[in-house]
Amino acid sequence: MSLTKCPECEQEISNLAIMCVKCGHLMNHSTNQQDQGNAAWTAVTKSRTPINVFSLAMMTCAAILGVSSTQIDNVNALTAFTYTLHIFLAVSGMFFATILFCRKGMYHPQDLAQAKQAGVDDLGHDKPIWAATLILMMVVAYGIYQLLT
């Protein structure tokens, strides 16, 4: 293994690296098989943004809820399903509150680094206190709902 310079940012990196660790620039390798592997790895790393991971988790939860709804045969099963649905909706609400007030959470860290390197510094101001306040209000409202029913 030897070191080479990234053509984009001049950072010294391994000649076996798929992409530059500093700027994310894809490194060109001589074989077609490596290029296909690079493209596949890039697609995988780009899909790991928080919003994509959450979407996959929500689809999985929705599938589990859909299957479990067909198994309801008594009052206890209906109650369990109802509370599972409440949890699903609460987690969804908390995620969307977080994304609403913490915009940088929607982007992959490499995308944020590339945007910063390109001179884009203002992606919006994160307001985690607002997100936490909204989530706390949701929890309190649900508690009140449970007390009244």
C-alpha positions in Angstrom: 0.0 0.0 0.0 1.3 3.4 -0.9 0.0 7.0 -0.5 -1.4 9.1 -3.2 -2.9 12.6 -3.4 -6.6 13.2 -3.9 -7.1 15.1 -7.1 -9.8 17.2 -5.5 -8.3 18.4 -2.2 -4.7 17.2 -2.3 -5.1 15.1 0.9 -2.7 12.2 1.1 -4.7 8.9 1.2 -4.1 5.2 0.5 -3.9 4.2 -3.2 -6.5 1.5 -2.3 -9.0 4.0 -0.9 -12.4 4.1 -2.6 -13.0 7.7 -1.8 -11.1 10.5 -0.1 -11.7 10.6 3.6 -11.5 14.4 3.7 -13.7 15.5 0.7 -15.5 12.3 -0.4 -14.1 12.4 -3.9 -14.3 9.0 -5.6 -10.9 7.7 -6.5 -10.5 6.3 -10.0 -9.0 2.8 -10.1 -7.9 1.0 -13.2 -10.2 -2.0 -13.3 -13.9 -2.0 -14.2 -14.7 -4.3 -11.3 -13.3 -1.9 -8.8 -15.4 0.9 -10.4 -18.5 -1.1 -10.0 -17.6 -1.8 -6.4 -17.0 1.9 -5.8 -20.4 2.8 -7.2 -22.1 0.2 -5.1 -20.3 1.3 -1.9 -21.1 4.9 -2.7 -24.7 4.1 -3.0 -24.7 2.2 0.3 -22.9 5.1 2.2 -25.2 7.7 0.7 -28.3 5.8 1.7 -27.4 5.8 5.4 -28.7 9.3 6.0 -30.9 9.5 9.2 -34.0 10.1 7.2 -33.5 7.0 5.1 -32.7 4.8 8.0 -35.8 6.0 9.8 -37.9 5.4 6.7 -36.7 1.8 6.6 -37.4 1.4 10.3 -40.9 2.8 9.9 -41.7 0.6 6.9 -40.6 -2.4 9.0 -42.8 -1.3 11.9 -45.7 -0.7 9.6 -45.3 -4.3 8.2 -45.2 -5.7 11.7 -48.2 -3.7 12.8 -50.1 -4.9 9.6 -49.3 -8.5 10.3 -50.1 -8.3 14.0 -53.5 -6.6 13.3 -54.6 -9.8 11.6 -53.9 -11.7 14.8 -56.4 -9.8 17.0 -58.9 -12.2 18.4 -59.7 -10.9 21.9 -59.8 -7.7 24.0 -56.3 -8.1 25.3 -54.8 -8.4 21.8 -56.7 -5.3 20.8 -55.4 -3.4 23.7 -51.8 -4.5 23.0 -52.2 -3.5 19.4 -53.6 -0.1 20.3 -50.6 0.6 22.6 -48.2 -0.6 19.9 -49.9 1.8 17.5 -49.5 4.6 20.0 -45.8 3.9 20.3 -45.4 3.8 16.6 -47.1 7.2 16.2 -45.1 8.7 19.1 -41.8 7.6 17.7 -42.9 9.0 14.3 -43.8 12.4 15.9 -40.6 12.6 17.8 -38.6 11.9 14.7 -40.4 14.5 12.6 -40.1 17.1 15.4 -36.3 16.4 15.5 -36.0 16.7 11.7 -38.1 19.8 11.6 -35.8 21.6 14.1 -32.5 19.9 13.5 -32.1 20.1 9.7 -28.5 18.9 9.5 -29.8 15.5 10.7 -31.3 14.9 7.2 -27.9 14.9 5.5 -25.1 12.3 5.5 -22.0 13.6 7.3 -20.0 13.3 4.1 -22.5 15.5 2.3 -22.2 18.1 5.1 -18.4 18.0 4.9 -18.6 18.5 1.1 -21.0 21.4 1.4 -18.8 23.0 4.0 -15.8 22.6 1.8 -17.7 24.0 -1.2 -18.4 27.1 0.9 -22.0 26.4 1.9 -22.0 27.2 5.6 -25.6 28.1 6.2 -27.8 25.0 6.1 -30.2 26.5 8.6 -29.9 26.9 12.3 -30.6 23.8 14.4 -32.9 24.3 17.3 -32.6 21.2 19.4 -34.3 22.9 22.4 -37.4 23.5 20.4 -37.4 19.9 19.3 -37.0 18.7 22.9 -39.8 21.0 24.0 -42.1 19.8 21.3 -41.4 16.1 22.2 -41.9 16.8 25.9 -45.2 18.5 25.1 -46.2 15.4 23.1 -45.3 13.1 26.1 -47.3 15.3 28.5 -50.3 15.4 26.2 -50.3 11.7 25.8 -50.1 11.3 29.6 -53.1 13.6 30.0 -54.9 11.6 27.3 -54.2 8.4 29.2 -55.5 9.8 32.5 -58.7 11.0 30.9 -59.5 7.7 29.2 
